[in-house]
Amino acid sequence: MKCGRVIPMNQRQLEAFRATMRSGSITTASELLHISQPSVSRLIADLERSVGFPLFLRTGRGLTATVEAKTFYQAVEGMFVGIDRLRDLADTIRASTGGVITIGVIQSVASIELPQAIAAMYRRHGDIRFMIHTRNTPPILDAVQMGQFDMGIVGRQPPYEGVEVLYQTSAPYVCLMPEEHPLIGGPGPVDLEDLAEQETFVTFGGSFPDEMMGMAEDLSSRLRAKSRLSAANMPLATSLVREIGVFAIVDPFSAEQAVRMGGVAFRPIKQRLNYHIAVIHQGREKLTRQAIECADVIVDQLAQRVLLAQGAVGP
């Protein structure tokens, strides 16, 4: 082989070499690459100058690969296998709307608001799978921090350490009561100061979440003094209202769930007691585009419900 100007090795030369090795023919290689036979021959000649050894010997039957070419081909094929896999992966990522979205959600949002948001995504993307876990706020925060959940819906006053907040707001608590109670249908909000003397309320863990709700300590003490019922969460409290006929101070999400089950109704409260809610995640850069879209749908659903709750209370 004559020495000449060194031609830098490039991918087009390797493609011509690979196609010729696979087909055993310059003619077939040109058809595979959609270029002329002289172009294939030139690319192979340039590659031979680049590597410094002959790749093919011309015989009466066509081309015969040299021993060096066979060794070199193994490495070239390995490289193209990697490139082919990358192309396949890129095609899959570009074309696919699928994947798995994991969500941690507090119970108060799990029965109505989240399913309505998921329904929109479910119909829009036929190959997305959803994994939904119902937890209290602290475990959801931990799971999002560790990357176990793509996002979380939590109900606690900020700040939320170690996560990013996509959306946060507050909604007014309401007073849940039996649907046949004389107060149902009355004008304006009810005053807890008056109800503390007349009605029995369900507590949560033997108390009320004073810091979260902003309830005056004196009022909280009077409500606790008459209570014989303590619930672990608000959905359970709403069931006690239905079955026993007591009152409960609940968030508007849990109240809506209870009303749909029947037997109870709610009234706005004069005292400004706020229920905090937020959608959290590790960071938008760690979410797939489908997860970001899902988070935006959830935020829209929650925002609409909060607006309804705030409108029910009035200015």
Beta strands, then each sheet from edge to edge (+ up, - down):
strand 1: 56-59
strand 2: 62-65
strand 3: 99-105
strand 4: 128-134
strand 5: 151-154
strand 6: 164-172
strand 7: 174-178
strand 8: 203-204
strand 9: 230-231
strand 10: 248-250
strand 11: 264-268
strand 12: 274-281
sheet 1: 1+ 2-
sheet 2: 4+ 3+ 5+ 12- 6+
sheet 3: 10+ 7- 11+
sheet 4: 8+ 9+
end
